């Protein structure tokens, strides 16, 4: 099942072991008071997604893209600079 409830997706990455799919939504660029967060999804054996929870809310503008390192930490930018988010 695909995740189809994003307004303005901006970033997509897998955890190092590919068990999690991470994606951001920067819809505040298109909708007042829209989401500005990163979400995580568990990836099942057949590729289905589960656990569509919000991993982090951005309080300084928007998360503008991101990368995961080999430890699974998320490096992202926001209005206040680079942020490091731990799994």
TANOR-V222782 format. One record per pair of residues at least 6 apart in sequence whose ideal C-beta (glycine too) atoms are under 8 Angstrom apart, sorted by the first residue. I is the first residue (numbers start at 1). J is the second residue. If there is no record, write none. Layout:
BEGIN
I:J
I:J
END
This chain:
BEGIN
1:48
1:49
2:49
3:23
3:39
3:41
3:49
3:52
5:52
6:23
6:25
6:27
7:25
7:27
7:30
7:31
7:34
7:35
8:25
8:26
8:27
8:29
8:30
8:34
9:23
9:24
9:25
9:26
10:24
10:25
10:26
10:62
10:63
10:64
10:65
11:22
11:23
11:24
11:38
11:63
11:65
11:66
11:76
12:21
12:22
12:23
13:21
13:22
13:23
13:66
13:67
13:68
13:74
14:20
14:21
14:22
14:43
14:68
15:21
15:22
15:68
15:72
15:87
16:68
16:70
16:71
16:72
18:43
19:42
19:43
20:40
20:41
20:42
20:43
20:72
20:87
21:40
21:41
21:43
21:49
22:38
22:39
22:40
22:41
22:55
22:66
22:68
22:74
23:38
23:39
23:41
24:37
24:38
24:39
24:63
24:65
24:66
24:76
25:34
25:35
25:36
25:37
25:39
26:36
26:62
26:63
26:64
27:34
27:35
27:36
28:34
28:35
28:36
28:62
29:62
36:57
36:58
36:61
36:62
36:63
37:54
37:55
37:56
37:57
37:58
37:63
38:54
38:55
38:56
38:58
38:63
38:66
38:74
38:76
38:85
39:52
39:53
39:54
39:55
40:51
40:53
40:55
41:49
41:50
41:51
41:52
42:49
42:50
42:51
43:49
44:50
55:74
55:85
56:63
56:74
56:85
58:78
60:78
60:79
60:80
61:78
61:79
61:80
62:78
62:79
63:76
63:77
63:78
63:83
64:76
64:77
64:78
65:76
65:77
66:74
66:75
66:76
66:77
67:74
67:75
67:76
68:74
68:75
69:75
72:87
73:84
73:85
73:86
73:87
74:84
74:85
74:86
74:87
75:82
75:83
75:84
75:85
76:82
76:83
76:85
77:83
END
